Amino acid sequence: MQAEELTAEFSGSTPDFAPSAHIDTFPRDNLPPRHLWPELTFEMDDYKYPHRLNCAVEFLDRNVEYGRGDHIAVISPEETLTYSQLLDRVNRICNVLVRDLGMVPGNRVMLRSANNNWMVATYFAVLKAGGVVVATMPLLRSKELGQMLEKARITHALCDVKLRDEMEKAAAETDGLRHLVYWGNGDLEARCAAASPDFAACDTAADDVCLISFTSGTTGKPKGTMHFHRDMLIICDGYARHVLRAEPSDRFIGSAPLAFTFGLGGLALFPFRIGATGIVLEKAGPDELLHAIEKYRATVCFTAPTAYRVMAQKAEGFDLSSLRKCVSAGETLPKAIFDAWEEATGLRLMDGIGGTEMLHIYLAAPEETLRPGYTGIPVPGYQAKVIDNDGNEVPRGTVGWLAVRGPIGCRYLDDPRQTDYVRHGWNIPGDVYIQEEDGFFRYQGRGDDMIVAAGYNIAGPEVEGALLTHPAVRECGVVAAPDGKGGQIVKAYVALKPDYLPSDALAKALQDHVKAEIAPFKYPRVVEFLEAMPRTESGKLQRFALRKLAAG
């Protein structure tokens, strides 16, 4: 199951395509032209895989072959499945897809569900049968689903009946969707009961597309990112093996939907790669997460900084002693939240930055080198640097754009924005960083989070971090607002804890607090109170929504 157990058949930089198993050639036909890809590097042995590779086999069949069939693979409040039981369900769904629904390798299959065992099983069934997964966030509406159906030319959809309404509306507006089957109403379940539990995996190429993941939309119109079978293993054999360092006895839990690649890795791919256990919850807010950690004795947690902040305030009421590793990603981790979680649990949060374009985390730090307030260093096998607008590396300690490359890179589905993300052979995610003399990277903000006020460059997330250390602040967002003279000022939107009420006096106190925490010129000239911050379904702060509010 580990990379060294597979026969390496290529090495070095971006390899040539292996012959595809796809009968429906749409995925490979709609990859960006090769010269627009970032450079891919595979120098590490961990990232060398055979030309023929089906990742579902490596995640599921291998565990059964290696004698872990009776080990628990996935736990949900409704049922617990061992690896043998999960593989049985996956194989039956494969047969339904291929024999009942006529799916051929390369067809795109939309999956619609909150996190549950059927979502896990359908995901791996599509992969094993040679299809391409297009997993969708549960809260998406028919308009957004329709855009994905058209953009990815989706032919099949499997959906939890609880999400039927929006799925039906979207399906009615497209001609390409040929088959739509639900579970939760007995349809898929009955088809599976009548299907064979045996299925021979599609002989896919390592570089056959297996996933089209649409961005979560923090910056506007979503883009479809295309990932290969080998990519699904790379994030496990890179970040999970060398940085997270989990064990087969671990139980993984988290809040992110499986449709969000942060959740896919943390709840399914990482545990399955080592024969561990994933815990999936349809509702996984801070309260539900705390209860589930205690109930299921979870040991590894994946969630966003905002959730850790809330959980830290309530941790005293729960037995969280089973936890041993906690990963934070999705947005920047302020030092105040790092400190609050360590004080509440004794555990140090493992920060990291990744992205849908790169599938998962590429900058992080192992536990022994964690440094509060810093993201970390490149995951083994990746390279990173800070550059200027012309692509030149800037001196250490200088603000600039993060550039990263490694064995995975951005490949947008038929999208001209490919050249915005990939430049000079590097992925440019749009994050502003400083690289210190010792190599550690310190986050400054997204490019559009930088505020130029009175001649100073001010990072919105840094101001947010200062505000979060005030006892009244529950959450906040800091953006640029027009000053009425053609320039910008720093404006803070603040949601208060229940015991505090908005007032001019409190706004002044927050401004003074920021002045005492960081350089005084960075303090917010205006503080506006909101009930809550706008967030994506994956939990990211929608600063573009705050910028729109400030502009109005």
C-alpha positions in Angstrom: 0.0 0.0 0.0 2.9 2.4 0.4 4.7 3.9 -2.5 7.8 1.7 -2.2 5.6 -1.4 -2.6 4.7 -0.3 -6.1 7.0 -0.8 -9.1 8.2 2.7 -10.3 8.1 3.0 -14.0 8.9 6.7 -14.5 10.9 9.4 -12.7 12.2 12.9 -13.2 10.0 15.8 -14.4 6.6 15.7 -16.0 6.2 12.2 -17.7 4.6 11.5 -21.0 1.0 10.3 -20.9 0.3 6.6 -20.5 -2.3 5.1 -22.8 -5.7 6.1 -21.3 -8.3 3.6 -20.3 -11.0 6.1 -21.0 -13.5 5.3 -23.7 -15.1 8.7 -23.2 -12.1 10.9 -23.9 -13.5 14.2 -22.7 -11.3 14.4 -19.6 -8.0 14.1 -21.4 -9.2 16.1 -24.3 -10.0 19.1 -22.1 -6.8 19.2 -20.0 -4.9 22.5 -20.6 -2.3 22.4 -23.3 0.8 20.8 -21.9 2.9 23.9 -22.2 0.5 25.7 -19.8 1.0 23.1 -17.1 3.4 23.9 -14.2 6.5 21.8 -14.1 5.9 18.5 -12.2 8.7 16.9 -10.3 9.0 13.3 -9.2 12.5 13.0 -7.8 11.3 11.4 -4.5 10.8 7.6 -4.7 7.6 8.1 -2.8 6.0 9.7 -5.8 7.0 7.1 -8.4 4.1 4.8 -9.4 3.4 2.3 -12.2 1.9 3.5 -15.5 -1.2 1.5 -14.8 -2.8 2.5 -11.6 -6.4 2.5 -10.1 -6.3 4.4 -6.9 -9.4 2.8 -5.5 -7.6 -0.5 -5.6 -4.8 0.9 -3.5 -7.1 2.4 -1.0 -9.5 -0.5 -0.5 -8.6 -3.8 -2.2 -5.0 -3.6 -0.9 -6.3 -3.4 2.8 -8.3 -6.6 2.3 -5.4 -8.3 0.5 -3.1 -7.4 3.4 -5.4 -8.9 6.0 -7.1 -5.8 7.2 -10.6 -6.8 5.9 -12.0 -7.0 9.4 -10.6 -3.6 10.5 -13.1 -0.7 10.7 -12.8 1.5 7.6 -15.5 4.0 8.2 -17.9 5.0 11.0 -21.0 7.1 10.7 -23.9 7.5 13.3 -26.0 5.2 11.1 -23.5 2.3 10.6 -20.0 1.0 10.9 -18.3 -0.7 7.9 -15.1 -2.8 7.9 -12.8 -2.7 4.9 -14.4 -5.9 3.6 -17.9 -4.6 4.0 -17.0 -1.3 2.3 -15.3 -3.0 -0.6 -18.4 -5.2 -1.0 -20.6 -2.1 -1.2 -18.2 -0.4 -3.6 -18.1 -3.4 -5.9 -21.8 -3.6 -6.0 -22.1 0.1 -6.9 -19.5 -0.4 -9.6 -21.7 -3.1 -11.2 -24.8 -0.9 -10.9 -22.9 2.0 -12.7 -21.5 -0.2 -15.5 -24.1 -2.8 -16.0 -27.4 -1.0 -15.1 -26.5 2.5 -16.0 -24.1 2.0 -18.9 -21.3 4.1 -17.5 -18.0 3.7 -19.5 -14.5 4.8 -18.4 -14.1 8.5 -18.6 -17.8 9.4 -18.0 -18.2 12.1 -15.3 -20.4 11.2 -12.3 -21.9 13.9 -10.1 -22.2 12.9 -6.4 -24.6 14.8 -4.1 -24.6 14.1 -0.4 -23.5 15.2 3.0 -20.7 13.1 4.6 -22.0 9.6 5.1 -21.0 6.0 4.3 -22.9 5.9 1.0 -21.1 9.0 -0.1 -17.8 7.3 0.7 -18.8 4.2 -1.1 -20.1 5.9 -4.3 -17.0 8.0 -4.5 -14.6 5.0 -4.5 -17.0 3.1 -6.8 -16.8 5.8 -9.5 -13.0 5.7 -9.2 -12.7 1.9 -9.4 -15.0 1.7 -12.4 -12.9 4.2 -14.3 -15.3 7.2 -14.0 -14.5 10.7 -13.0 -15.9 12.0 -9.7 -17.5 15.4 -9.6 -18.5 15.7 -5.9 -20.6 18.7 -4.9 -21.2 20.6 -1.7 -24.6 19.8 -0.1 -25.7 23.4 0.1 -25.2 24.2 -3.6 -28.3 25.2 -5.5 -29.6 24.2 -8.9 -28.0 27.1 -10.7 -24.5 26.1 -9.4 -25.2 22.4 -10.1 -26.3 23.2 -13.6 -23.1 25.1 -14.3 -21.1 22.1 -13.2 -23.3 19.6 -15.2 -22.7 21.7 -18.3 -19.0 22.5 -17.7 -18.0 18.9 -17.0 -20.5 17.3 -19.4 -21.7 15.1 -16.7 -23.5 11.9 -17.8 -24.5 10.3 -14.5 -25.5 11.4 -11.0 -25.8 9.6 -7.7 -27.6 11.6 -5.0 -28.8 11.3 -1.5 -32.6 11.6 -1.7 -32.5 14.4 1.0 -30.9 16.6 -1.6 -33.4 15.7 -4.4 -35.1 19.0 -4.9 -32.1 21.0 -6.2 -30.8 18.0 -8.1 -34.1 17.6 -9.9 -34.2 21.3 -10.9 -30.7 21.2 -12.2 -31.3 17.9 -14.1 -34.3 19.5 -15.8 -32.2 22.2 -17.3 -29.5 20.0 -19.0 -29.6 17.5 -21.8 -26.4 15.7 -21.0 -27.4 13.9 -17.8 -28.5 10.5 -18.8 -29.0 8.7 -15.5 -29.9 10.0 -12.0 -30.2 7.5 -9.2 -30.9 8.2 -5.5 -30.1 6.5 -2.3 -32.0 6.9 0.9 -35.2 6.0 -0.9 -34.2 2.4 -1.5 -33.4 2.7 -5.2 -29.6 2.5 -5.2 -29.8 0.1 -2.2 -32.1 -2.3 -4.1 -29.9 -2.1 -7.2 -26.9 -2.9 -5.0 -28.6 -5.8 -3.3 -29.2 -7.4 -6.7 -25.7 -6.7 -8.0 -22.6 -8.9 -7.8 -20.1 -8.2 -5.0 -17.3 -8.9 -7.4 -15.9 -6.3 -9.8 -12.6 -6.1 -11.7 -11.2 -2.6 -11.4 -10.8 -0.6 -14.6 -7.2 -0.7 -15.9 -6.8 3.0 -15.6 -3.5 4.9 -16.3 -1.8 6.6 -13.4 -2.4 9.9 -15.3 -6.1 9.3 -16.2 -8.3 12.0 -14.8 -10.3 10.6 -11.9 -11.5 13.8 -10.2 -12.9 17.1 -11.3 -13.1 19.2 -8.2 -14.7 22.7 -8.5 -13.2 25.4 -6.4 -15.2 26.5 -3.3 -15.8 29.9 -4.7 -14.1 32.3 -2.3 -12.9 34.4 -5.2 -16.0 34.3 -7.4 -16.9 31.9 -10.3 -15.8 28.3 -9.6 -13.2 26.6 -11.7 -12.9 22.8 -12.3 -9.6 21.4 -11.3 -8.5 18.1 -12.8 -6.7 15.4 -10.8 -5.2 12.0 -11.7 -5.3 8.6 -10.0 -1.7 9.1 -9.0 -2.5 12.5 -7.4 -4.8 10.8 -4.9 -1.8 8.7 -3.7 0.7 11.5 -3.8 -1.0 13.6 -1.1 -1.0 10.5 1.1 2.6 9.5 0.5 3.7 13.1 0.8 1.9 15.3 3.4 0.2 12.4 5.3 3.3 10.2 5.5 6.0 12.8 6.1 4.2 15.5 8.0 1.1 14.2 9.6 2.6 10.7 10.4 -0.6 9.0 11.4 -0.9 5.3 12.2 -3.2 2.4 11.3 -4.8 2.6 14.8 -5.8 6.2 14.3 -9.4 7.4 13.8 -9.8 10.5 11.6 -12.6 13.0 12.1 -13.3 16.4 10.7 -15.9 19.0 9.5 -15.1 19.5 5.8 -17.4 17.9 3.2 -15.9 15.1 1.2 -16.6 17.3 -1.9 -13.9 19.7 -0.5 -10.5 18.1 -1.1 -9.4 19.0 2.5 -12.2 16.8 3.7 -11.5 14.1 1.1 -7.9 13.7 2.2 -8.5 14.0 5.9 -11.5 11.7 6.2 -11.0 9.1 3.5 -7.8 9.1 1.6 -5.3 9.5 4.5 -6.9 6.8 6.7 -7.5 4.4 3.9 -3.9 4.6 2.6 -2.6 3.2 5.9 -5.6 1.0 6.9 -6.9 3.4 9.6 -10.5 4.5 10.2 -12.5 7.5 9.0 -15.4 9.0 10.9 -18.0 10.8 8.7 -20.7 13.1 10.1 -23.5 14.7 8.1 -23.6 17.6 10.6 -20.1 18.5 11.9 -20.3 21.9 13.4 -18.1 22.6 16.5 -20.7 21.2 18.9 -21.3 18.0 16.8 -17.6 17.6 16.4 -16.9 17.8 20.1 -19.6 15.1 20.9 -18.3 12.8 18.1 -14.7 13.1 19.2 -15.7 12.0 22.6 -18.1 9.3 21.5 -16.0 7.6 18.8 -12.6 8.3 20.5 -11.2 10.1 17.5 -7.4 10.6 17.4 -6.8 12.9 14.4 -9.0 16.0 13.7 -9.2 18.1 10.5 -11.1 21.3 10.7 -10.8 25.1 10.1 -9.4 27.7 12.6 -12.8 29.1 13.3 -14.1 25.7 14.5 -11.0 25.2 16.7 -11.7 28.6 18.3 -15.3 27.7 19.2 -14.3 24.2 20.3 -11.5 25.6 22.6 -14.1 27.6 24.5 -16.2 24.5 25.1 -13.5 21.8 25.4 -13.7 21.7 29.2 -17.2 20.0 28.9 -15.9 17.0 26.8 -13.5 14.2 27.1 -11.0 14.9 24.3 -8.2 12.8 25.7 -8.3 10.5 22.6 -7.0 13.3 20.3 -3.4 13.3 19.5 -3.1 15.3 16.2 -5.1 18.3 15.1 -4.7 19.8 11.6 -5.9 23.3 10.7 -6.3 24.5 7.1 -8.8 26.1 4.8 -7.8 29.6 6.0 -5.0 31.2 8.0 -4.5 30.1 11.6 -4.1 33.1 13.9 -1.7 32.7 16.8 -4.6 33.5 19.2 -6.4 30.4 18.1 -3.3 28.3 18.2 -2.7 29.4 21.8 -6.4 28.9 22.8 -6.4 25.3 21.5 -3.1 24.4 23.2 -4.4 25.9 26.5 -7.7 24.0 26.3 -6.3 20.6 25.1 -2.5 20.6 25.5 -2.3 19.9 21.7 -0.5 22.1 19.2 -2.4 22.8 16.0 -0.7 21.6 12.8 -1.2 24.5 10.4 -1.0 24.1 6.6 -1.9 25.6 3.3 -3.1 23.8 0.3 -5.7 24.3 -2.4 -8.1 22.6 -4.7 -5.7 23.2 -7.6 -3.0 21.3 -5.8 -5.5 18.8 -4.2 -4.2 19.2 -0.6 -1.6 20.7 1.7 1.8 21.6 0.2 3.2 23.9 3.0 3.2 22.7 6.6 5.4 21.6 9.4 5.8 18.4 11.4 4.9 18.6 15.1 8.5 18.9 16.3 9.1 22.1 14.2 5.8 23.8 14.6 6.1 27.6 15.0 3.0 29.5 16.0 2.1 32.2 13.5 4.0 30.4 10.6 2.6 28.1 8.0 5.8 26.0 7.8 8.0 24.7 5.0 7.4 22.8 1.8 6.1 19.2 2.1 8.8 16.8 1.0 9.0 16.6 -2.7 7.7 20.2 -3.2 9.5 23.4 -3.7 8.4 26.9 -2.7 9.7 30.4 -3.0 8.5 34.0 -2.8 8.6 36.0 -6.0 7.9 39.5 -7.4 5.4 40.4 -10.2 8.0 39.4 -12.8 8.6 35.9 -11.3 12.0 36.8 -9.7 12.7 35.4 -6.3 12.8 38.2 -3.7 15.3 38.3 -0.8 14.4 36.5 2.4 12.3 38.6 4.7 10.6 40.4 1.8 6.9 40.3 1.0 5.9 38.7 -2.3 3.8 36.1 -4.1 4.1 32.4 -3.0 5.2 30.1 -5.9 5.1 26.4 -5.4 5.7 23.3 -7.5 5.9 19.5 -7.0 4.4 16.2 -8.2 0.9 17.8 -8.4 0.0 21.0 -10.2 -2.9 23.1 -11.4 -4.8 21.8 -14.5 -8.1 23.7 -15.0 -10.9 22.1 -17.0 -11.0 24.1 -20.3 -10.5 27.5 -18.6 -8.5 30.5 -19.8 -7.6 31.3 -16.1 -5.0 28.5 -16.3 -2.5 31.3 -17.2 -3.4 33.3 -14.2 -2.6 30.4 -11.8 0.5 28.9 -13.6 3.3 31.2 -14.6 7.0 30.6 -15.3 6.4 26.8 -14.7 5.2 27.4 -11.1 1.8 27.4 -9.4 1.0 30.9 -8.2 -2.0 30.5 -5.8 -2.4 34.2 -5.1 -1.1 34.1 -1.5 1.2 36.8 -0.2 4.1 35.4 2.0 7.4 36.2 3.6 10.1 33.5 3.7 12.3 33.9 6.7 16.1 33.4 6.6 15.7 29.9 8.0 13.2 28.9 5.3 9.9 29.1 7.2 7.0 30.7 5.4 4.9 33.3 7.2 1.4 34.1 5.7 0.5 37.7 5.0 -2.8 37.3 3.2 -4.4 36.7 -0.2 -3.2 39.2 -2.9 -6.5 41.0 -2.7 -6.4 40.9 1.2 -3.5 43.4 1.1 -4.6 46.9 2.0 -2.6 50.0 0.9 -3.5 52.7 3.3 -1.5 56.0 3.9 1.4 54.5 1.9 1.6 51.3 4.0 1.0 47.7 2.9 -1.2 46.1 5.6 -2.3 42.5 5.6 -5.9 42.0 6.6 -5.3 38.6 8.2 -2.7 40.1 10.5 -5.2 42.6 11.8 -7.8 39.9 12.2 -5.3 37.9 14.3 -4.9 40.9 16.6 -8.6 41.4 17.0 -9.1 37.8 17.8 -7.0 38.1 20.9 -9.7 40.5 22.4 -12.1 38.7 24.7 -15.2 40.2 23.0 -14.4 39.0 19.5 -16.0 35.8 18.3 -14.9 36.2 14.6 -13.9 39.0 12.3 -12.9 40.0 8.8 -10.7 42.9 7.8 -10.8 44.4 4.3 -10.0 47.7 2.5 -12.7 50.3 2.3 -12.8 53.5 0.3 -11.7 56.6 2.2 -13.7 59.0 0.0 -10.5 60.6 -1.3 -9.6 57.9 -3.9 -7.6 55.8 -1.3 -8.2 53.0 1.1 -8.6 52.6 4.8 -8.6 49.5 7.0 -12.1 48.4 8.0 -12.9 45.6 10.4 -16.2 43.6 10.5 -16.6 42.0 13.9 -19.1 39.4 15.3 -19.2 39.5 19.1 -19.4 36.8 21.7 -22.9 36.5 23.4 -22.0 38.5 26.5 -21.0 41.6 24.5 -23.1 44.3 22.8 -22.0 46.6 19.9 -21.2 50.1 21.0 -19.0 53.0 20.0 -17.0 52.5 23.2 -16.3 48.9 22.3 -15.3 49.8 18.8 -12.8 52.2 20.2 -11.6 49.6 22.7 -11.0 47.2 19.8 -9.0 49.8 17.9 -6.9 50.5 20.9 -6.4 46.8 21.4 -5.0 46.4 17.8 -2.7 49.3 18.3 -1.2 47.6 21.4 -0.9 44.2 19.7 0.7 45.2 16.3 2.1 48.3 14.7 -0.3 51.1 15.5 -0.6 52.3 11.8 -2.4 48.9 11.0 -5.4 49.5 13.3 -8.9 49.5 11.7 -10.1 53.1 11.1 -13.7 51.8 11.1 -15.2 48.9 13.0 -18.6 47.6 12.0 -20.5 44.9 14.0 -22.2 42.0 12.2 -24.1 39.0 13.5 -21.8 36.6 11.7 -19.2 36.5 9.0 -20.1 35.4 5.4 -18.5 32.0 4.8 -18.4 29.3 2.1 -19.8 25.9 2.9 -16.2 24.7 3.5 -15.9 27.3 6.3 -13.7 29.9 4.5 -14.2 33.5 5.2 -15.7 35.2 2.1 -13.6 38.4 2.1 -14.9 39.3 -1.3 -18.4 39.6 0.2 -17.0 41.9 2.9 -15.2 44.0 0.3 -18.4 44.3 -1.6 -20.1 45.4 1.6 -17.4 47.9 2.3 -17.5 49.3 -1.2 -21.2 49.9 -0.9 
